[in-house]
């Protein structure tokens, strides 16, 4: 799952782009494309899109920083947005995280 903070920033900028005040470097088309990729959780396509549009990574605004963080993590193969994988417990066959929450 993609980072909810990145999704929120893109969504907010989509609203701003329809009014005055959107960043000149990031067009409405960029925001729509990023939003569609985030909506489908297509992280490979988003990384590829950023490869083709490196100017989106150069700013010091919140969106550029979040896109850089995403791009760096995707490039390193370490997309981890804080969600813990919970595997079934080998002894009980239950979800170890869920069972630990019940105690």
Secondary structure, DSSP 8 states (H G I E B T S, - for coil): ---HHHHHHHHHHHHHHTSTT--SSS-HHHHHHHHHHHHTT-HHHHHHHHHHTGGGGS-SSHHHHHHHHHHHHHHHT----S-----B-TTTSSBHHHHHHH-
